[in-house]
Amino acid sequence: MIQTVLPLRIVVDGNISHAVSAFGALPGLAVTLDIAEPVEITPQRVRSADVLLVRSSTKVNGKLLDGSRVRFVATATVGDDHIDRSDLAQRGIVFASAAGSSTDSVVEYVTAALFALQHDHAMALPQLTIGVVGVGRIGSKVARLSQRIGMGLLCNDPPRAAQGDAEFAWQPLDRLLAESDILTLHTPLLHDGAQATLHLLNAENLAHFHGRVVINAGRGAVVDNAALLQWLNGAPDRLAVLDCWEHEPQIDRALLAHPQVVVATPHIAGHSLDGKAANTQAVYDALCRFLGVDGAWNMNDELPVVPSLRWPLLAADAVMGKNRWAEVTAMITQLYPLANDTEACRELLKNAHSEDYAAAFKKMRRHYPVRRGWDRTQFQLQPYDAEVADLARRVGLKIANP
């Protein structure tokens, strides 16, 4: 453990939210904060660092760390497949991630996508079955949400099933392919071993998928994007919701432009203002534990207060003949206009030349518009409607009591 009497040099990715206020000063330490773009995080720059804080654009491995004095590495992301954890362990470097910190933001993304599918593509959610592949922090919340709104549910998670975890009734992937209307993927990306997830969804098993929709807000390469494109071309009613893509940031332009990719976003499902701040909070707390200091930074001190929103109920039924679904869809759209993200993504990238295509993708992520977590906004229904309030609360919206 680094003693608090020493100076501390931190190299930090400038894309980490609130990096200066969080890491610029730590109790009892003389901090030198070196903020760098991902391409600037080189072995030369890292060599004199004690702490390295990154996001998914930086590959942390022996090549980067050789000759350095780094003793602590953290990623302000949920996934950690860009980190060579075995190499860190061999070097005695402590590792931390932000796993779980932006869970709610991703669940909100998936919820918004589901309600958009219902509203725009005549998919009555309570009449459908969703197959959740990967039922960890995010997948388990998506599964419970699906049950709360009346969907049928099938869950696949071989590691949890093998451990005897009985929280859900685990099913083989073949059954999900045969019986799910919607598949949503929330697994880590594992390249090797019995539980490898690279191209978990591929041409062979997509050929056996009898449903209509694939959602990937997990890791891009869990789905073979070339196979997905071929699958979409196989029938006009097949749809995809993609936040994660293979080969980011150089993603498949044909897949992005495909009209049946009804939601296309640049890996921003976890990028609510609250989610990004929570990523930073998780890394900050882990660093303080490693250093043995009492942390003083709190993300809530950085976030603006969101006022309550008066919500006059819509006059006409718009979805499924039930006004409550139309109301909740409208409230979700107010908080998260997902279609705007899709339009912006396609607009920014469609005219980009190949040499700056990746730069355009990264620019969208870096300058993503402010989106607040749903629990920050309280709706005041006018007039109050108990059925609307009940459904809204089931999907995580905050509704004032009458």
HUQUIUR-V962573 format. One record per run of one state. SS is the DSSP state (2 for helix, 1 for strand, 0 for the rest). FROM is the first residue (numbers start at 1). LEN is the number of residues. If there is no record, write none. Layout:
<<SS & FROM & LEN> <SS & FROM & LEN>>
This chain:
<<0 & 1 & 6> <1 & 7 & 7> <0 & 14 & 5> <2 & 19 & 5> <0 & 24 & 2> <1 & 26 & 1> <0 & 27 & 2> <1 & 29 & 8> <0 & 37 & 1> <2 & 38 & 3> <0 & 41 & 2> <2 & 43 & 4> <0 & 47 & 4> <1 & 51 & 4> <0 & 55 & 5> <1 & 60 & 1> <0 & 61 & 1> <2 & 62 & 4> <0 & 66 & 6> <1 & 72 & 4> <0 & 76 & 7> <1 & 83 & 1> <0 & 84 & 1> <2 & 85 & 7> <0 & 92 & 2> <1 & 94 & 4> <0 & 98 & 5> <2 & 103 & 19> <0 & 122 & 3> <2 & 125 & 3> <0 & 128 & 1> <1 & 129 & 5> <0 & 134 & 3> <2 & 137 & 12> <0 & 149 & 3> <1 & 152 & 5> <0 & 157 & 1> <2 & 158 & 5> <0 & 163 & 7> <1 & 170 & 1> <0 & 171 & 2> <2 & 173 & 7> <0 & 180 & 2> <1 & 182 & 4> <0 & 186 & 15> <1 & 201 & 1> <0 & 202 & 1> <2 & 203 & 4> <0 & 207 & 6> <1 & 213 & 4> <0 & 217 & 3> <2 & 220 & 3> <1 & 223 & 1> <0 & 224 & 1> <2 & 225 & 9> <0 & 234 & 5> <1 & 239 & 4> <0 & 243 & 10> <2 & 253 & 5> <0 & 258 & 3> <1 & 261 & 4> <0 & 265 & 8> <2 & 273 & 19> <0 & 292 & 7> <2 & 299 & 3> <0 & 302 & 7> <1 & 309 & 4> <0 & 313 & 10> <2 & 323 & 13> <0 & 336 & 2> <2 & 338 & 13> <0 & 351 & 3> <2 & 354 & 13> <0 & 367 & 7> <2 & 374 & 3> <0 & 377 & 1> <1 & 378 & 5> <0 & 383 & 3> <2 & 386 & 9> <0 & 395 & 3> <1 & 398 & 2> <0 & 400 & 3>>
